[in-house]
Amino acid sequence: MARGGKRLGAGRPKGSGKYGEQTKAVRLPVSIADRILESLQAAQEAQAEQPEHESEPANLTLVESIFAPDNRTKYKLPLYMNPVAAGFPAPTEDYIEGKIDLNRHLIKHPEATFLVRVTGYSMIDAGIHPGDFLIVDRSLEPTNNKVVIAVVNGELTVKRIRKAKNKLLLMPENDSYEPIQIYAETEFHIWGVVTNVIHPL
């Protein structure tokens, strides 16, 4: 009798895994892999019973991708000594003050820094657009009014943190979106403070 081949009905049905949907393999920086696994576990627990007053993910500017900076690369660009106005003639060597390494300029704490690419429109008025890259520093204190990367019920989001009258809010920078209030039962923690936005013109 012949053996082998695919059997009808064999294998795990789609959506029957522990996350209730299809999954895919991704590569993550080792330094943040454990945090992501913890967030996924917390998201599973939060989905079991979510209070009605919890904000929906539709209000969030979400993190689409996560990257670790390659600080081994050094590439210095010319730094011109005078501010450049629109219509300034073609620059020459006479105006060059020195050279600047963007890694050193943008990344103050390399071991605590990562980059994310965002999706969504809730932070447009802060100059954060879909597809932008954000530089995030985990070593900085997330003080009031800082823009942070936070986990809210398993979703990585970008918001401005606001502490007022015993309330903790995640504020959007777009009038079309509502603030997200963090309650005692909300699965919430802050990954880091956004220090720079990389946005194409």
Backbone as CSV, one residue per row, in Angstrom:
resi,resn,N_x,N_y,N_z,CA_x,CA_y,CA_z,C_x,C_y,C_z
1,MET,0.855,-1.195,0.000,0.000,0.000,0.000,0.888,1.241,0.000
2,ALA,0.569,2.195,-0.863,1.371,3.419,-0.946,1.166,4.266,0.295
3,ARG,2.247,4.897,0.735,2.185,5.778,1.902,2.659,7.171,1.498
4,GLY,2.435,8.110,2.372,2.919,9.466,2.141,1.871,10.328,1.466
5,GLY,2.246,11.567,1.260,1.316,12.509,0.654,0.484,13.226,1.699
6,LYS,-0.151,14.284,1.287,-0.961,15.094,2.193,-2.300,14.429,2.441
7,ARG,-2.679,14.324,3.706,-3.965,13.732,4.071,-5.014,14.823,4.227
8,LEU,-6.193,14.576,3.703,-7.288,15.524,3.803,-7.638,15.750,5.268
9,GLY,-7.681,17.014,5.678,-8.065,17.333,7.053,-6.929,17.273,8.036
10,ALA,-5.724,16.892,7.563,-4.596,16.806,8.484,-4.049,18.196,8.764
11,GLY,-3.331,18.313,9.867,-2.712,19.588,10.220,-3.619,20.434,11.087
12,ARG,-3.046,21.544,11.571,-3.785,22.433,12.465,-4.668,23.377,11.655
13,PRO,-5.956,23.515,12.000,-6.830,24.446,11.279,-6.340,25.875,11.426
14,LYS,-6.560,26.690,10.380,-6.157,28.086,10.443,-6.881,28.797,11.578
15,GLY,-6.125,29.637,12.310,-6.714,30.413,13.389,-6.914,29.653,14.675
16,SER,-6.406,28.410,14.744,-6.606,27.609,15.954,-5.435,27.712,16.911
17,GLY,-4.404,28.475,16.586,-3.257,28.650,17.475,-3.615,29.497,18.678
18,LYS,-2.616,29.726,19.537,-2.894,30.432,20.790,-3.229,31.905,20.585
19,TYR,-2.916,32.459,19.382,-3.239,33.853,19.133,-4.555,34.028,18.377
20,GLY,-5.166,32.928,17.935,-6.450,32.997,17.268,-6.402,33.527,15.853
21,GLU,-5.216,33.602,15.265,-5.071,34.075,13.894,-3.767,33.549,13.333
22,GLN,-3.546,33.796,12.024,-2.308,33.351,11.412,-1.119,34.100,12.003
23,THR,0.025,33.434,12.059,1.243,34.053,12.569,2.333,33.975,11.504
24,LYS,3.417,34.751,11.713,4.553,34.680,10.805,5.842,34.828,11.594
25,ALA,6.914,34.243,11.062,8.219,34.321,11.711,8.870,35.659,11.389
26,VAL,9.456,36.297,12.412,10.168,37.563,12.217,11.488,37.507,12.967
27,ARG,12.452,38.327,12.532,13.732,38.452,13.218,13.703,39.710,14.081
28,LEU,14.100,39.573,15.349,14.084,40.687,16.282,15.445,40.863,16.915
29,PRO,15.811,42.115,17.273,17.031,42.308,18.058,16.931,41.553,19.380
30,VAL,17.980,40.881,19.784,17.972,40.091,21.016,17.617,40.956,22.214
31,SER,18.062,42.225,22.197,17.875,43.095,23.353,16.414,43.392,23.657
32,ILE,15.504,43.229,22.676,14.097,43.541,22.925,13.181,42.345,22.711
33,ALA,13.733,41.191,22.346,12.901,40.017,22.055,12.082,39.592,23.271
34,ASP,12.710,39.577,24.459,11.994,39.155,25.665,10.821,40.081,25.968
35,ARG,11.014,41.382,25.754,9.932,42.324,26.028,8.745,42.090,25.105
36,ILE,9.024,41.779,23.854,7.934,41.533,22.912,7.165,40.273,23.299
37,LEU,7.880,39.229,23.704,7.208,38.004,24.138,6.337,38.263,25.365
38,GLU,6.839,39.084,26.293,6.044,39.428,27.469,4.783,40.187,27.070
39,SER,4.908,41.080,26.096,3.758,41.857,25.642,2.715,40.970,24.974
40,LEU,3.166,39.993,24.184,2.232,39.065,23.546,1.480,38.241,24.582
41,GLN,2.196,37.789,25.609,1.557,37.022,26.668,0.518,37.872,27.392
42,ALA,0.880,39.131,27.676,-0.051,40.025,28.358,-1.265,40.315,27.488
43,ALA,-1.055,40.403,26.173,-2.171,40.664,25.265,-3.171,39.515,25.280
44,GLN,-2.667,38.282,25.340,-3.561,37.125,25.420,-4.422,37.187,26.672
45,GLU,-3.800,37.538,27.787,-4.537,37.614,29.047,-5.556,38.744,29.021
46,ALA,-5.178,39.878,28.394,-6.079,41.029,28.354,-7.292,40.763,27.473
47,GLN,-7.122,39.964,26.414,-8.230,39.688,25.504,-9.324,38.858,26.163
48,ALA,-8.970,38.116,27.197,-9.948,37.251,27.856,-11.080,38.064,28.473
49,GLU,-10.733,39.224,29.052,-11.753,40.065,29.672,-11.297,41.505,29.593
50,GLN,-11.848,42.265,28.673,-11.458,43.656,28.476,-12.608,44.557,28.877
51,PRO,-12.406,45.482,29.825,-13.476,46.382,30.259,-13.990,47.237,29.108
52,GLU,-15.261,47.650,29.227,-15.878,48.421,28.158,-15.212,49.765,27.941
53,HIS,-14.609,50.347,29.016,-14.036,51.677,28.854,-12.652,51.655,28.236
54,GLU,-12.119,50.466,27.900,-10.809,50.429,27.262,-10.892,51.003,25.856
55,SER,-9.893,51.759,25.448,-9.858,52.352,24.118,-9.571,51.293,23.067
56,GLU,-10.149,51.486,21.907,-9.953,50.543,20.818,-8.654,50.843,20.082
57,PRO,-8.003,49.835,19.509,-6.768,50.053,18.767,-6.912,51.028,17.610
58,ALA,-8.142,51.282,17.133,-8.321,52.216,16.024,-7.844,53.616,16.374
59,ASN,-7.769,53.939,17.683,-7.316,55.259,18.099,-5.808,55.393,18.090
60,LEU,-5.099,54.335,17.788,-3.665,54.326,18.011,-2.865,54.543,16.739
61,THR,-1.760,55.305,16.888,-0.695,55.237,15.898,0.191,54.087,16.331
62,LEU,0.246,53.035,15.538,0.879,51.793,15.956,2.285,51.661,15.404
63,VAL,3.067,50.835,16.072,4.410,50.503,15.609,4.298,49.396,14.575
64,GLU,4.829,49.636,13.393,4.745,48.665,12.301,5.943,47.722,12.301
65,SER,7.146,48.252,12.554,8.375,47.461,12.534,9.321,47.976,13.605
66,ILE,10.243,47.108,14.037,11.232,47.459,15.050,12.613,47.147,14.501
67,PHE,13.554,48.054,14.720,14.908,47.893,14.207,15.916,48.241,15.290
68,ALA,17.066,47.577,15.244,18.196,47.934,16.105,19.199,48.715,15.271
69,PRO,19.709,49.855,15.780,20.674,50.629,15.004,22.009,49.915,14.884
70,ASP,22.668,50.073,13.744,24.010,49.531,13.548,25.005,50.643,13.852
71,ASN,25.491,50.670,15.094,26.385,51.742,15.517,27.822,51.528,15.065
72,ARG,28.080,50.403,14.398,29.432,50.175,13.886,29.698,51.025,12.649
73,THR,28.633,51.413,11.966,28.785,52.182,10.739,28.985,53.662,11.055
74,LYS,30.006,54.255,10.467,30.249,55.683,10.625,30.302,56.317,9.242
75,TYR,29.456,57.308,9.052,29.424,58.004,7.765,29.253,59.486,8.056
76,LYS,30.313,60.249,7.832,30.305,61.667,8.172,29.904,62.510,6.965
77,LEU,28.984,63.449,7.222,28.479,64.336,6.184,28.968,65.757,6.437
78,PRO,29.103,66.575,5.388,29.535,67.959,5.578,28.532,68.752,6.412
79,LEU,29.034,69.575,7.334,28.202,70.451,8.154,28.547,71.887,7.788
80,TYR,27.557,72.622,7.277,27.805,73.996,6.849,27.616,74.956,8.014
81,MET,28.481,75.955,8.117,28.554,76.782,9.315,27.429,77.804,9.390
82,ASN,26.801,78.162,8.282,25.728,79.152,8.296,24.387,78.488,8.014
83,PRO,23.300,78.987,8.646,21.973,78.483,8.295,21.705,78.695,6.817
84,VAL,21.004,77.745,6.207,20.745,77.801,4.768,19.300,78.215,4.535
85,ALA,19.096,79.312,3.823,17.758,79.779,3.484,17.368,79.255,2.114
86,ALA,16.057,79.248,1.838,15.588,78.837,0.516,16.175,79.777,-0.525
87,GLY,16.679,79.214,-1.595,17.276,80.026,-2.635,18.761,80.253,-2.463
88,PHE,19.357,79.635,-1.425,20.804,79.756,-1.207,21.534,79.144,-2.398
89,PRO,22.578,79.820,-2.917,23.300,79.264,-4.067,23.994,77.966,-3.723
90,ALA,24.449,77.257,-4.736,25.097,75.959,-4.542,26.254,76.098,-3.556
91,PRO,26.284,75.299,-2.458,27.329,75.426,-1.450,28.690,75.014,-1.994
92,THR,29.730,75.635,-1.439,31.095,75.299,-1.821,31.865,74.894,-0.587
93,GLU,33.086,74.410,-0.785,33.922,73.968,0.325,34.206,75.097,1.313
94,ASP,34.128,76.368,0.866,34.440,77.495,1.744,33.489,77.588,2.925
95,TYR,32.295,77.031,2.783,31.291,77.164,3.825,31.263,75.974,4.784
96,ILE,32.057,74.957,4.536,32.004,73.749,5.356,32.729,73.980,6.680
97,GLU,32.004,73.777,7.776,32.563,73.937,9.117,33.274,72.668,9.568
98,GLY,32.756,71.537,9.185,33.332,70.261,9.583,32.458,69.147,9.061
99,LYS,32.576,67.976,9.663,31.738,66.844,9.278,31.053,66.285,10.512
100,ILE,29.880,65.713,10.290,29.072,65.216,11.394,28.691,63.765,11.132
101,ASP,28.823,62.933,12.159,28.413,61.530,12.098,26.988,61.450,12.640
102,LEU,26.041,61.066,11.802,24.638,61.050,12.217,24.376,60.062,13.343
103,ASN,25.113,58.961,13.396,24.945,58.032,14.512,25.225,58.728,15.841
104,ARG,26.328,59.448,15.914,26.689,60.133,17.155,25.747,61.293,17.448
105,HIS,25.256,61.939,16.406,24.381,63.095,16.587,22.979,62.691,17.036
106,LEU,22.459,61.595,16.495,21.078,61.196,16.758,20.941,60.170,17.871
107,ILE,22.005,59.414,18.143,21.921,58.322,19.122,22.864,58.615,20.279
108,LYS,22.297,59.021,21.418,23.103,59.393,22.577,23.469,58.188,23.436
109,HIS,22.604,57.192,23.482,22.831,55.999,24.303,22.639,54.765,23.415
110,PRO,23.664,54.359,22.673,23.527,53.284,21.681,22.955,51.984,22.236
111,GLU,23.377,51.580,23.438,22.928,50.294,23.979,21.456,50.313,24.380
112,ALA,20.894,51.502,24.539,19.498,51.612,24.977,18.590,52.144,23.872
113,THR,19.087,52.193,22.651,18.347,52.836,21.565,17.887,51.828,20.518
114,PHE,16.664,52.018,20.034,16.168,51.241,18.904,15.326,52.160,18.019
115,LEU,14.984,51.693,16.846,14.166,52.457,15.908,12.880,51.700,15.622
116,VAL,11.818,52.453,15.369,10.556,51.845,14.961,10.029,52.581,13.737
117,ARG,9.252,51.867,12.935,8.529,52.494,11.826,7.052,52.465,12.181
118,VAL,6.366,53.581,11.995,5.001,53.694,12.495,3.978,53.663,11.363
119,THR,2.741,53.387,11.753,1.607,53.445,10.846,0.454,54.109,11.581
120,GLY,-0.399,54.828,10.877,-1.519,55.512,11.514,-1.341,57.024,11.499
121,TYR,-2.429,57.737,11.841,-2.471,59.190,11.667,-2.698,59.968,12.962
122,SER,-2.710,59.320,14.102,-3.081,60.027,15.328,-2.003,60.959,15.860
123,MET,-0.779,60.929,15.285,0.292,61.816,15.752,0.763,62.771,14.657
124,ILE,-0.105,63.034,13.691,0.245,63.884,12.551,0.702,65.270,12.998
125,ASP,0.005,65.874,13.965,0.320,67.245,14.373,1.620,67.338,15.165
126,ALA,2.187,66.207,15.549,3.513,66.191,16.168,4.593,65.946,15.120
127,GLY,4.187,65.908,13.847,5.146,65.670,12.775,5.486,64.213,12.569
128,ILE,4.629,63.306,13.068,4.852,61.863,12.919,3.827,61.323,11.929
129,HIS,4.300,60.850,10.782,3.433,60.400,9.697,3.593,58.894,9.473
130,PRO,2.611,58.258,8.821,2.753,56.839,8.490,4.022,56.591,7.684
131,GLY,4.774,55.570,8.073,6.015,55.233,7.395,7.246,55.908,7.963
132,ASP,7.071,56.870,8.869,8.227,57.535,9.480,8.983,56.584,10.397
133,PHE,10.272,56.828,10.533,11.095,56.111,11.505,11.276,56.989,12.740
134,LEU,11.132,56.384,13.914,11.349,57.088,15.176,12.559,56.498,15.875
135,ILE,13.392,57.362,16.444,14.509,56.920,17.270,14.036,56.942,18.716
136,VAL,14.181,55.820,19.405,13.618,55.645,20.745,14.729,55.295,21.727
137,ASP,14.757,56.003,22.857,15.789,55.802,23.879,15.140,55.237,25.142
138,ARG,15.489,54.003,25.501,14.913,53.358,26.681,15.502,53.887,27.985
139,SER,16.642,54.579,27.922,17.298,55.040,29.147,16.714,56.346,29.674
140,LEU,15.888,57.025,28.885,15.341,58.314,29.296,14.085,58.141,30.140
141,GLU,13.891,59.060,31.074,12.705,59.038,31.932,11.497,59.541,31.141
142,PRO,10.389,58.778,31.127,9.195,59.213,30.389,8.408,60.257,31.178
143,THR,8.940,61.462,31.256,8.307,62.526,32.025,7.095,63.082,31.285
144,ASN,6.347,63.925,31.996,5.109,64.482,31.458,5.347,65.197,30.129
145,ASN,4.467,64.935,29.175,4.463,65.550,27.840,5.500,64.978,26.879
146,LYS,6.243,63.968,27.290,7.163,63.314,26.366,6.377,62.415,25.404
147,VAL,6.863,62.289,24.171,6.301,61.316,23.228,6.976,59.979,23.498
148,VAL,6.171,58.939,23.693,6.706,57.648,24.113,6.199,56.528,23.209
149,ILE,6.929,55.416,23.246,6.451,54.150,22.696,5.907,53.356,23.872
150,ALA,4.635,53.004,23.815,3.990,52.317,24.932,3.263,51.074,24.438
151,VAL,3.080,50.131,25.353,2.268,48.942,25.091,0.937,49.126,25.802
152,VAL,-0.157,49.094,25.043,-1.501,49.209,25.602,-2.279,47.965,25.206
153,ASN,-2.501,47.091,26.185,-3.216,45.838,25.929,-2.645,45.081,24.730
154,GLY,-1.322,44.990,24.706,-0.651,44.195,23.690,-0.330,44.916,22.401
155,GLU,-0.775,46.174,22.256,-0.510,46.948,21.047,0.597,47.958,21.325
156,LEU,1.617,47.967,20.469,2.659,48.992,20.559,2.151,50.259,19.887
157,THR,2.184,51.374,20.607,1.648,52.618,20.074,2.569,53.789,20.376
158,VAL,2.368,54.877,19.647,3.108,56.124,19.850,2.121,57.170,20.355
159,LYS,2.410,57.769,21.499,1.535,58.800,22.058,2.340,59.744,22.943
160,ARG,1.736,60.897,23.234,2.317,61.831,24.193,1.731,61.535,25.572
161,ILE,2.598,61.344,26.563,2.133,60.976,27.897,1.717,62.236,28.656
162,ARG,0.587,62.156,29.343,0.064,63.299,30.078,-0.433,62.822,31.447
163,LYS,0.120,63.423,32.494,-0.288,63.098,33.862,-0.975,64.321,34.445
164,ALA,-2.257,64.159,34.845,-3.012,65.295,35.367,-4.140,64.807,36.265
165,LYS,-4.242,65.409,37.465,-5.341,65.130,38.399,-5.533,63.633,38.624
166,ASN,-4.451,62.976,38.989,-4.484,61.539,39.288,-4.905,60.683,38.097
167,LYS,-4.787,61.225,36.907,-5.092,60.468,35.698,-3.832,60.327,34.854
168,LEU,-3.728,59.203,34.192,-2.651,58.978,33.232,-3.286,58.830,31.854
169,LEU,-2.921,59.734,30.949,-3.511,59.744,29.618,-2.433,59.597,28.559
170,LEU,-2.793,58.949,27.475,-1.963,58.925,26.277,-2.659,59.812,25.256
171,MET,-2.008,60.928,24.935,-2.646,61.957,24.123,-2.271,61.824,22.649
172,PRO,-3.269,61.874,21.763,-2.972,61.933,20.331,-2.568,63.349,19.943
173,GLU,-2.016,63.496,18.769,-1.711,64.812,18.204,-2.500,64.964,16.905
174,ASN,-3.809,64.756,17.045,-4.730,64.855,15.918,-6.127,64.975,16.515
175,ASP,-6.823,66.061,16.192,-8.128,66.321,16.803,-9.178,65.274,16.454
176,SER,-8.921,64.439,15.476,-9.886,63.404,15.096,-9.851,62.202,16.035
177,TYR,-8.896,62.171,16.954,-8.731,61.028,17.847,-8.903,61.455,19.301
178,GLU,-9.380,60.529,20.117,-9.614,60.784,21.534,-8.408,60.344,22.362
179,PRO,-8.183,61.004,23.510,-7.139,60.529,24.430,-7.455,59.123,24.925
180,ILE,-6.437,58.403,25.288,-6.590,57.060,25.848,-6.264,57.137,27.330
181,GLN,-7.234,56.831,28.171,-6.975,56.845,29.610,-6.480,55.475,30.051
182,ILE,-5.448,55.488,30.881,-4.886,54.247,31.406,-5.492,53.975,32.775
183,TYR,-6.140,52.828,32.914,-6.772,52.429,34.165,-5.907,51.406,34.883
184,ALA,-6.274,51.126,36.121,-5.490,50.179,36.921,-5.437,48.811,36.255
185,GLU,-6.504,48.428,35.579,-6.560,47.097,34.964,-5.993,47.077,33.542
186,THR,-5.611,48.223,33.016,-5.040,48.272,31.666,-3.658,47.642,31.650
187,GLU,-3.415,46.764,30.688,-2.063,46.212,30.505,-1.247,47.292,29.809
188,PHE,-0.311,47.884,30.544,0.368,49.083,30.056,1.784,49.159,30.587
189,HIS,2.723,49.430,29.704,4.052,49.852,30.130,4.729,50.610,28.997
190,ILE,5.733,51.380,29.359,6.421,52.256,28.416,7.735,51.626,28.008
191,TRP,7.970,51.570,26.709,9.208,51.000,26.168,10.324,52.014,26.095
192,GLY,10.009,53.261,25.817,11.061,54.258,25.677,10.509,55.598,25.240
193,VAL,11.395,56.593,25.213,11.043,57.963,24.845,11.529,58.241,23.420
194,VAL,10.658,58.815,22.614,11.024,59.171,21.242,11.891,60.425,21.269
195,THR,13.051,60.363,20.641,13.966,61.501,20.624,14.029,62.201,19.272
196,ASN,13.797,61.459,18.185,13.894,62.049,16.850,12.934,61.351,15.896
197,VAL,12.511,62.100,14.889,11.671,61.574,13.815,12.451,61.664,12.507
198,ILE,12.494,60.575,11.766,13.110,60.578,10.437,11.978,60.542,9.423
199,HIS,11.790,61.666,8.737,10.631,61.829,7.852,11.080,62.286,6.468
200,PRO,10.737,61.550,5.426,11.120,61.969,4.068,10.282,63.150,3.599
201,LEU,10.855,63.984,2.780,10.120,65.120,2.211,9.456,64.714,0.894
